[in-house]
């Protein structure tokens, strides 16, 4: 490992520590004590806040809240950061309340001319296709930060021209086709639910429920799954529909490849039945078989309703 690479890694290694000694660096990087001393001197020269500990055990300390240090990035690393930020421009909302295109322009001003020109040339040749949505999710940041802040939230949710109230504990944020969703525990109903973030119009910390740690959440999910009535299904799909599955699949589903046959297996609850029927219909004739009487009946009912709809509008 080159010295510059070792120093960059060393700053990351020490960032979450308050003290360390020379042997820590010797063992971590397989270097001599003399090299470790020179590295510490180099870190001090670039502003890493190290100070010597006097006392029985000696060693070094790191000043808290003073981690102002410099990282050197390679051209490939800079390009990776640049294009990662560029992908954010496809979203109407982000968790960080930033305009991705403005951030890109700001980032470019820090680069040398030759590297900036190269990145711009590459980005002009790339197209990021995404599904855009008109509705913003202004509370996305608060939903995301409620996890490290360990907050249960009282939210107001707009659904079918009604405002519903929930007390939720956010488990995770999901991005799918340009839209943001929040997976959360509905503490009032005792259910695991998915909410569209743009439909959450107000929130505040809840005082009605205590925050559950991750272990308690996992136990709760396992218990809820055991008590829920699930309908299991298996769909045989045409091999050309495999890409379609990977573009839109859900945690309750998986793909099985068996002797040139492809199957989507999974389950749904009573509340999800209509949604799953619509999902099956979206595959069109690529569905070759439905191994579930309940789902087959629901799909046929949905198809008949859709057929009647088109008959009705044809008479207008």
Secondary structure by P-SEA (a helix, b strand, c coil): ccaaaaaaaaaaaacccccccaaaaaaaccccaaaaaaaaaaaaaaccbbbbbbccbbbbbbbcccccbbbbbcaaaaaaaaaaaaaacccccccccccaaaaaaaaaaaccaaaaaaaaaaaaabbbbbbbbcccccaaaaaaaccccccccbbbbbcccbbbbbbcccccccccccbbbbbbbccccccccccccccccccccccccccccaaaaaaaaaaaaaacccccbbbbbcccaaaaaaacccccccccccccbbbbbbcccccaaaaaaaaaaaacccccccccaaaaaaaaaaaaaaaaaaaaaaac
